[in-house]
Amino acid sequence: MQIVESSVLGVRSARIELKSNGNPVEITLFPMIHIGESQFYEAVLRDAWSFDYVLVEGVKSPIVNALTRSYRWLESLKRLNLVLQSRYLGGDALSNFEGLRAHVVHADLEQQEFEQLWQKVPLWLRALAYVVPPAIGLHRRFFATRETMASRLEFSYLTSRDEWLSYDENLTLFHHAIRDARDERLVARLLETVNLCGSEPSRIAVVYGARHMRAVLKALTGEHRYSVTGTSWMTVFKL
């Protein structure tokens, strides 16, 4: 199953609907990309925030700001004409909208939790986090196009060959801090929300980074017996 697709049409995110025969709670996944067209984030906002609950991401930490710097430096480029996800779906941005129905659940690590995990990452890797993203961001400011960005965003449910080949045991603690621990928290918060709904028919939206959706799908379609009942494409940006 493709979660994010890159093609001649542009970059598209799969809106994935899941249902269970034994549970009246419906779950819809909205895989997110850090940067895209404003129309994409507006469509997600209108759709997901009409649900009963919406699970969102976000770790407030200077470390996260450093790691995402390469994207944040692109928003001002007129040749790309793209905006940041946080401009529309961040906590401060959402406070400007009235009439949003959904009850928002923060499904991510708190700052202290994340920074405790980050301290376990080898020092040389932590140092690179303050060097590599700015270097990438600077390169992108001069050379990035929508095409070059799209080529790196494709992501599927199955682990790709490139992911297997790029596996490095030395990066285990790094990946645990920025991906695995957040996956675990997201799945836990989602199951808590499902239990909170009880036997009442409810709809839950998960608006979270695309690379975390693999863990959600594995958990739901595994022991929790949910099935994918429908998918539709949402355009992140056109080429």
Number of C-alpha atoms within 10 A of each C-alpha: 10 14 25 25 20 23 13 9 11 16 25 25 27 22 19 21 19 20 20 17 9 10 18 16 21 17 23 22 25 22 23 25 20 14 21 22 17 17 15 21 24 13 13 20 17 12 12 23 21 18 20 16 23 26 23 19 20 18 20 14 13 10 17 16 14 16 18 15 20 19 18 19 16 22 16 13 15 8 12 19 14 19 22 21 20 16 14 19 18 14 14 11 12 14 10 8 10 7 7 15 14 17 14 17 15 16 24 24 21 14 15 12 13 20 18 11 15 20 13 13 19 14 11 8 15 15 10 11 17 15 13 15 18 19 13 15 19 16 12 18 19 10 9 17 14 17 16 11 15 21 13 9 17 18 19 15 15 11 10 10 8 8 10 9 8 8 10 9 9 11 12 13 19 19 15 17 21 17 15 16 17 23 22 19 15 25 21 16 17 23 15 11 17 21 12 10 18 12 12 11 11 16 20 27 27 25 22 21 16 21 20 18 25 18 17 19 18 14 17 20 15 11 8 13 14 22 15 15 11 12 17 10 14 19 20 25 22 16 13
